[in-house]
C-alpha cells in the first residue's frame, strides 16, 4: 500500500470494512456542527438599494461603495440606531456594499434578528445618502442650501423683479416702453442661460440627489452558514478526514508483505506458506472479551482493512498437504533430531492458528511447542528442552524492525531460527467438508532417518 497508487478499489475497501467507524465519525461531526451553531447564533442579512442618478464611471462607483461602508457613515447609523452594547466598530463588520448594474449601490446589513437587519440596512443607506449630499454640497449639512442652491433662489427672485418691472412699464406702444420690455426679456433670458450653463458645469448637479429605492426587505431565512449547513458540513468534514486518515496511514505503512522481505528481516530461510480459513477466526479469545475489545469489534477495528480480499482456498485436504510439506522441509533441514519452539508474535491470530495446526500435524512426535512473544519487548524462553525456533507469522502485519527484534530475542535465548512459515488468510469453499487424505500417516518433525524408528 505504501508504494501503490491510491485506487478506487482502495476507497471502496475502506467503505466496505470501516463503514461503521465512518458512520460514527460522521455522527460526531454532525454533533460538532450542531454545537458550533449553538455557540454562534443565527444571523440574518438583507439589503437596501441606493440609486445614483447621472453618468458614473466604474472607479467613481467603487469610491461610493467605500464611502457607504466608511466609519463616518456607519458611526452615524450606529448613533441613530442606539443599540445597547453595539458600537460603530462592531457594525462595520456587519455592513457590506457592492456596486450593481444601473448605478445602484446595494448596502447589506447583518444582525441577529430580521428586524435589526432591516433597520441596519435602511439606516446605513439613509446616512450614506446624507453624507454623499454633504460631500456634493462642499460644506456642512447646515450649509448645504448655500452655493448653487442660493444662487438659484437669487435668480428666481430676480426673475420676479423683472416681471414686476415689465408690468410697471408704460403699457403704451411708445418706443421707450417697447425698448424697456425688450431689455428686461433679454435679461431674463440671459439669467436662465447662465443658470443652465452653471448646472452643466457643476459635476455635483448630475451626481447629487441620490435616492434610497425603498426600505430593505425583511429577511425570512438565516444567512449562511445556517444550522443545517453547519451540521452537514461537520458530518462531511469528519467523514473525509477519516478517509484521508486511513489513506495516510496506509501510505506510511511499513509492514512487510512479501516472503523475501520477511526472510531477510529474520535472517533465515522460508520453509513455505500455509493458509488459515477466516471462518476459523470467528471465535474470540478470552482476553478479547473486555469493553475495549467489544468496541473495537463493533467499529470493525479488530480486522485489518488494508489487506487484500482473501482468495478462496482449496479443500481441507489441500490445506493439510501444505502443512505437511512445511514439516517435511523442516525435517530435511535439521541436522539432528531436536525439539523446537514455534514462535508466534502476540496478537497474530492467524499465525497462532497455523502454529497449532503444525503441532497437530506433528502429533505422532510432539517436537513443536507454541510460544507467543510480545513484539514490543520480545522475550524467548532460554534454551532447555527446545533448541531452535520456527517463526510463524502472517504477511503484512509486522515491520522489519519488529521482526529484527524477534530474531534478536531468539538469539538471546540461544535459539537458532531454523525456518520461517508465512501464513495467509483464505476463504473456505462453501462445499462440504472434505475428508482426510488417503495418506493418514502424519509427518513428524524429526531428524534425518527418523523413518527408521529413531525417536526425537
URPE-V885729 format. One record per residue. RES is the residue in three letters. PHI is phi in whole degrees, 0 to 359 (999 if undefined). PSI is psi in degrees with one decimal (none if undefined). OMEGA is omega in whole degrees, -180 to 180 (999 if undefined). Layout:
BEGIN
RES/PHI/PSI/OMEGA  RES/PHI/PSI/OMEGA
END
This chain:
BEGIN
UNK/999/-33.8/-176  UNK/291/-26.6/-178  UNK/254/-7.2/-178  UNK/269/153.1/175  UNK/287/150.6/179  UNK/286/119.8/-178  UNK/247/166.9/178  UNK/296/-29.4/179  UNK/294/-31.1/177  UNK/292/-44.3/177  UNK/298/-43.8/179  UNK/298/-36.2/178  UNK/294/-37.8/177  UNK/297/-46.9/180  UNK/298/-39.3/-175  UNK/287/-37.6/-175  UNK/259/-11.7/-179  UNK/233/25.1/-175  UNK/294/-32.2/178  UNK/293/-45.6/178  UNK/298/-42.5/179  UNK/297/-38.5/179  UNK/295/-42.3/180  UNK/296/-43.4/180  UNK/293/-34.4/176  UNK/295/-39.8/177  UNK/295/-41.1/178  UNK/298/-42.4/177  UNK/297/-38.2/177  UNK/296/-39.3/178  UNK/294/-38.4/177  UNK/296/-41.7/177  UNK/297/-39.2/177  UNK/295/-41.7/177  UNK/297/-36.7/177  UNK/295/-38.3/179  UNK/292/-27.4/177  UNK/285/-39.9/180  UNK/293/-42.1/179  UNK/255/107.0/-176  UNK/296/161.2/-180  UNK/294/150.5/180  UNK/239/150.7/180  UNK/234/140.1/-176  UNK/230/138.1/174  UNK/215/168.0/-173  UNK/227/145.4/172  UNK/242/139.0/-176  UNK/255/137.7/178  UNK/240/124.7/-180  UNK/269/131.8/178  UNK/251/102.7/-178  UNK/289/157.8/178  UNK/96/-170.3/-179  UNK/262/128.6/-178  UNK/228/136.4/173  UNK/275/164.4/-176  UNK/296/-41.7/-180  UNK/293/-31.3/177  UNK/290/-37.2/176  UNK/295/-39.0/178  UNK/295/-35.1/176  UNK/296/-41.4/178  UNK/294/-33.4/176  UNK/297/-43.3/178  UNK/295/-36.9/179  UNK/294/-39.3/-178  UNK/297/-30.1/180  UNK/255/14.6/-179  UNK/289/162.1/-179  UNK/295/-32.5/-179  UNK/296/-47.2/-179  UNK/294/-45.6/-177  UNK/291/-38.4/178  UNK/296/-38.9/177  UNK/294/-39.1/177  UNK/294/-39.3/178  UNK/296/-38.7/178  UNK/294/-38.7/179  UNK/290/-37.5/-179  UNK/289/-43.0/178  UNK/67/35.5/179  UNK/285/132.9/-179  UNK/290/129.6/178  UNK/77/6.3/180  UNK/243/115.2/-179  UNK/261/171.6/178  UNK/296/-34.1/179  UNK/297/-37.7/178  UNK/289/-36.7/179  UNK/292/-27.8/179  UNK/298/-28.5/177  UNK/283/-13.5/-178  UNK/256/-3.1/-176  UNK/246/131.0/174  UNK/228/160.2/179  UNK/215/150.4/178  UNK/210/152.8/179  UNK/269/123.9/179  UNK/255/176.0/179  UNK/292/149.0/178  UNK/83/29.4/179  UNK/56/47.9/180  UNK/240/131.4/175  UNK/257/119.4/178  UNK/262/118.7/-179  UNK/254/119.6/-177  UNK/250/137.4/177  UNK/236/141.6/-179  UNK/239/132.3/180  UNK/213/176.1/-176  UNK/277/-9.2/176  UNK/225/155.0/179  UNK/299/-37.8/-179  UNK/296/-43.2/-179  UNK/292/-37.6/178  UNK/297/-39.9/178  UNK/294/-45.7/-180  UNK/296/-39.4/-179  UNK/296/-46.1/-180  UNK/297/-45.0/180  UNK/297/-43.0/-177  UNK/291/-40.1/178  UNK/295/-40.6/179  UNK/298/-43.4/179  UNK/296/-43.6/180  UNK/293/-31.6/177  UNK/293/-43.3/179  UNK/297/-42.8/180  UNK/295/-42.4/-179  UNK/293/-37.7/177  UNK/294/-38.6/177  UNK/295/-36.6/178  UNK/295/-41.6/179  UNK/294/-41.6/180  UNK/295/-34.4/180  UNK/285/-19.0/177  UNK/77/11.5/179  UNK/213/-162.5/178  UNK/281/174.8/-180  UNK/298/-34.9/-179  UNK/285/-17.7/-179  UNK/259/7.2/-176  UNK/294/-23.8/-178  UNK/278/-9.2/180  UNK/276/-176.8/179  UNK/75/-132.2/-177  UNK/302/-36.7/-179  UNK/293/-40.2/177  UNK/294/-36.2/178  UNK/294/-38.9/179  UNK/298/-40.3/179  UNK/296/-38.2/178  UNK/296/-39.5/179  UNK/294/-41.7/178  UNK/298/-40.9/179  UNK/294/-39.3/178  UNK/296/-39.7/178  UNK/298/-39.9/178  UNK/295/-39.4/179  UNK/295/-37.1/178  UNK/296/-41.8/179  UNK/297/-41.8/179  UNK/297/-41.9/180  UNK/295/-38.3/180  UNK/294/-37.7/179  UNK/289/-31.0/-178  UNK/279/-14.0/-180  UNK/293/160.8/-179  UNK/302/116.4/-178  UNK/291/-2.4/180  UNK/290/-178.5/-178  UNK/255/29.7/178  UNK/287/161.2/-179  UNK/296/-40.1/-177  UNK/296/-43.4/-179  UNK/292/-39.7/179  UNK/296/-43.1/179  UNK/297/-39.2/-179  UNK/296/-45.3/180  UNK/294/-35.7/179  UNK/295/-41.9/180  UNK/295/-38.7/179  UNK/294/-39.5/179  UNK/294/-38.8/177  UNK/297/-38.0/178  UNK/295/-41.5/178  UNK/299/-44.1/-179  UNK/295/-39.7/-180  UNK/295/-39.9/179  UNK/294/-40.7/180  UNK/295/-41.1/178  UNK/295/-38.6/179  UNK/296/-41.3/179  UNK/293/-36.5/177  UNK/296/-44.7/178  UNK/295/-35.9/179  UNK/295/-41.3/178  UNK/296/-38.8/180  UNK/290/-32.8/-179  UNK/281/-23.3/-177  UNK/275/111.4/-179  UNK/293/-22.0/-179  UNK/285/-13.6/-177  UNK/293/-46.1/-179  UNK/282/-24.5/-173  UNK/255/4.7/173  UNK/265/179.8/177  UNK/73/40.3/176  UNK/296/148.5/-174  UNK/233/131.9/173  UNK/278/121.3/-174  UNK/276/63.3/176  UNK/84/164.5/180  UNK/290/156.2/178  UNK/292/146.1/178  UNK/286/140.5/179  UNK/286/123.9/-177  UNK/294/142.7/179  UNK/255/-10.4/180  UNK/223/162.7/-179  UNK/290/152.9/174  UNK/280/144.5/179  UNK/294/147.1/1  UNK/277/130.4/177  UNK/280/173.8/180  UNK/298/-42.0/180  UNK/295/-39.1/178  UNK/296/-39.5/178  UNK/294/-38.4/179  UNK/294/-47.1/-180  UNK/295/-41.0/180  UNK/295/-39.7/178  UNK/296/-44.0/179  UNK/297/-44.6/-179  UNK/294/-38.8/-179  UNK/296/-47.3/-180  UNK/295/-37.3/179  UNK/297/-47.6/-179  UNK/293/-38.8/178  UNK/297/-36.9/178  UNK/295/-44.0/179  UNK/295/-44.7/180  UNK/296/-37.7/177  UNK/298/-40.7/177  UNK/297/-44.2/-180  UNK/294/-39.4/179  UNK/294/-41.2/178  UNK/297/-37.9/178  UNK/292/-37.4/178  UNK/296/-37.0/-178  UNK/273/-0.5/-178  UNK/292/126.8/179  UNK/243/21.1/178  UNK/289/141.3/-178  UNK/281/137.9/-175  UNK/242/-26.8/-176  UNK/264/154.1/180  UNK/296/-37.0/-179  UNK/296/-42.1/179  UNK/294/-40.7/180  UNK/295/-43.4/180  UNK/296/-38.1/179  UNK/292/-36.5/-180  UNK/291/-36.1/-179  UNK/270/-13.1/178  UNK/67/38.1/179  UNK/216/176.1/-177  UNK/270/148.9/177  UNK/274/123.7/179  UNK/272/-21.7/179  UNK/153/177.8/178  UNK/239/142.0/178  UNK/233/164.9/-177  UNK/242/148.9/174  UNK/231/120.5/178  UNK/297/135.1/-179  UNK/293/-18.3/177  UNK/295/-24.8/179  UNK/281/-7.3/-178  UNK/261/12.3/-177  UNK/288/-37.3/-178  UNK/284/139.5/-179  UNK/261/147.0/-180  UNK/287/158.0/-178  UNK/302/-34.8/-178  UNK/284/-4.3/180  UNK/256/27.9/-176  UNK/249/14.2/179  UNK/281/-179.8/-179  UNK/293/-40.5/180  UNK/296/-40.5/178  UNK/295/-36.4/179  UNK/294/-39.9/179  UNK/294/-41.2/179  UNK/298/-41.9/178  UNK/293/-36.5/180  UNK/296/-40.0/-179  UNK/273/-2.7/-180  UNK/77/20.9/-179  UNK/273/-4.4/-178  UNK/279/-6.8/178  UNK/235/149.2/179  UNK/285/136.1/179  UNK/266/-23.5/-172  UNK/272/2.3/177  UNK/276/146.0/178  UNK/299/157.8/177  UNK/297/128.1/-178  UNK/300/140.2/177  UNK/275/159.5/177  UNK/284/135.3/-179  UNK/263/177.4/175  UNK/284/-160.8/-180  UNK/279/178.5/-179  UNK/299/-37.9/-180  UNK/297/-41.1/178  UNK/296/-39.6/179  UNK/294/-39.6/-179  UNK/292/-31.8/176  UNK/298/-39.2/180  UNK/294/-37.7/176  UNK/296/-42.0/-178  UNK/293/-34.8/177  UNK/294/-36.4/175  UNK/297/-43.1/179  UNK/298/-39.7/-180  UNK/294/-41.5/178  UNK/296/-37.8/179  UNK/292/-39.1/178  UNK/297/-40.6/180  UNK/291/-25.3/-176  UNK/275/-24.3/-178  UNK/284/131.8/179  UNK/284/-23.0/-178  UNK/209/156.4/179  UNK/292/134.3/177  UNK/198/162.4/178  UNK/272/148.5/-175  UNK/232/155.7/172  UNK/262/130.4/172  UNK/268/97.5/-174  UNK/275/123.2/-179  UNK/236/128.7/175  UNK/297/136.9/-179  UNK/296/131.6/-179  UNK/96/-8.6/179  UNK/270/87.4/-172  UNK/295/-44.4/-178  UNK/292/-32.0/176  UNK/293/-39.4/178  UNK/296/-40.1/177  UNK/298/-42.2/180  UNK/294/-39.7/178  UNK/296/-40.5/177  UNK/296/-36.2/177  UNK/292/-36.6/176  UNK/297/-41.3/177  UNK/297/-40.4/180  UNK/294/-36.4/179  UNK/289/-21.5/179  UNK/255/29.9/-172  UNK/291/-22.9/179  UNK/291/-20.6/178  UNK/214/86.4/-172  UNK/291/82.5/-180  UNK/265/-7.1/-178  UNK/252/138.8/174  UNK/229/123.6/-176  UNK/283/130.9/179  UNK/228/122.9/175  UNK/263/131.1/-179  UNK/236/148.2/179  UNK/287/138.3/179  UNK/282/-31.4/-179  UNK/293/-46.0/178  UNK/227/77.3/-175  UNK/293/133.5/177  UNK/221/123.2/180  UNK/253/137.5/179  UNK/304/147.1/180  UNK/296/159.3/-178  UNK/293/122.2/179  UNK/220/-99.8/176  UNK/285/-32.3/179  UNK/265/141.1/179  UNK/223/72.1/179  UNK/150/159.2/-177  UNK/225/134.7/172  UNK/249/113.0/-176  UNK/272/123.2/179  UNK/244/122.0/-178  UNK/206/162.3/179  UNK/265/151.5/179  UNK/282/146.2/177  UNK/77/19.0/-178  UNK/244/-17.2/-172  UNK/223/149.2/180  UNK/271/170.0/179  UNK/295/-36.4/179  UNK/294/-39.7/179  UNK/293/-40.7/179  UNK/290/-35.5/176  UNK/296/-35.1/176  UNK/295/-37.2/177  UNK/295/-42.2/178  UNK/297/-41.0/178  UNK/294/-37.4/178  UNK/296/-38.7/177  UNK/296/-40.0/179  UNK/293/-37.7/178  UNK/296/-33.8/178  UNK/275/9.5/180  UNK/60/40.4/175  UNK/245/128.1/175  UNK/275/133.7/176  UNK/282/103.3/-174  UNK/274/-12.8/-180  UNK/179/168.2/-178  UNK/229/137.9/176  UNK/238/122.7/180  UNK/259/132.5/-175  UNK/251/137.8/176  UNK/240/152.4/179  UNK/265/131.3/-179  UNK/228/168.8/175  UNK/252/129.7/-180  UNK/288/148.8/178  UNK/290/146.9/-177  UNK/285/1.8/-180  UNK/285/175.1/-180  UNK/294/162.7/-177  UNK/293/128.0/-179  UNK/283/150.8/179  UNK/284/171.3/179  UNK/290/153.7/179  UNK/299/160.9/-179  UNK/299/-33.9/180  UNK/279/98.8/-178  UNK/277/-8.3/-179  UNK/289/123.3/-179  UNK/274/130.3/178  UNK/288/132.1/-179  UNK/256/152.7/175  UNK/278/107.1/-175  UNK/218/176.1/178  UNK/278/172.0/174  UNK/298/134.2/-178  UNK/87/8.7/179  UNK/297/-25.0/-180  UNK/293/-14.2/179  UNK/279/-6.4/176  UNK/116/-3.7/178  UNK/293/148.2/178  UNK/258/162.5/-180  UNK/285/none/999
END
